Amino acid sequence: MRTFFTILFCFLSVYSFSQYQNRSATLTDRNDKTIVGVIRYYDWNTNPNYVEFSKDSLESISQIPIKSIQKLIIKDGPVYEGLYIGMPYYTVNPIEIGGKVVDHIDSTYFLAELMLDSNPVKLYKLFDKEAKTRFLIAKYDSLVLLEDIHVVINRRGLNHNFIDPVFRRTLKTILYECPTLTTNSTDYSERSLINTVKQYLSFCRIDSKIYMEQKKVDKPIVGLGAFGSYWQNSEGRSQVYGITLQVLLPRQFHNLFMMIDIGNTNPNPSSLVKTGLQFGIYGGRYFGRGAIQGKVYTGLSSMFTVLDTGIGVSYKKIISAELHYSPLANIIYDSIIKVLPLANLRATFPISR
């Protein structure tokens, strides 16, 4: 169905660059000049080269380079600092024992999210140019990258995964004033690193402010509802009715989602699909910034098997009208039979916040 996928790619090209919110923010540059205004907040998962900022929603947008930013505070959201870092990137090809683990080092400015703030110690999170999560710790004027090395080592013709949690030794060295601090079980994750630093601060009796725990949108939203589908093809038509579960994931303003459909088919006698239980599991995202959004998803279903791909329009992520189809549809059933996209109506209501 060439037309279906042409519409899909056009759909993505229109919406993929508009995923932001206008948020009140305070920006301090490296000359200690503070500006209060509105920022286009993208909930970044890669390091941006600049931020888009204006003094109010009516003024033109200015692009402020990351290297000019000292601190960025987003109202009811995260706090960022502009940091200059020599970022090591590890080799992706297998190396011999004793070979170079670091492929190259890229020194640049990063927009680092402040996860924990205290007088002696700060903990940051950022995304490198490969969109991988990195963490840093600052103690007084010293800024140190917490490294978690994953490479492949070739030994006697066989490849072996090599993991070196350098960050555990780094934490132990930097936070040396706390002799009882244990880092052997610390994971390379926000909560685990924060808990480790909190142990240190507790020993030294220092108060800290944990920015991660102040976020208001850090939990998934679960929704439950119903759907109805109509499928017409040259052999007949089928209707599917059932229940749907939608989980809106925290990142990207709850625009990423997972979805499970379970239903029953009620076909005409000549239909390709016989009466029985039908299911589907999908992952996708919503696009756009208003109440009416586009959506796209793909996954696995009993009707279309793999690559069951859908596009649609949604109102507040509650009611949506969709079409979905698989490029394997004609192979699954019969290349002679004309298989058309399936039309779907869905209503999902949040049961958690």
Order of alpha helices (4+ residues) and beta strands (2+ residues): alpha-beta-beta-beta-beta-beta-beta-beta-beta-beta-beta-beta-beta-beta-alpha-alpha-beta-beta-beta-alpha-beta-beta-beta-beta-beta-alpha-beta
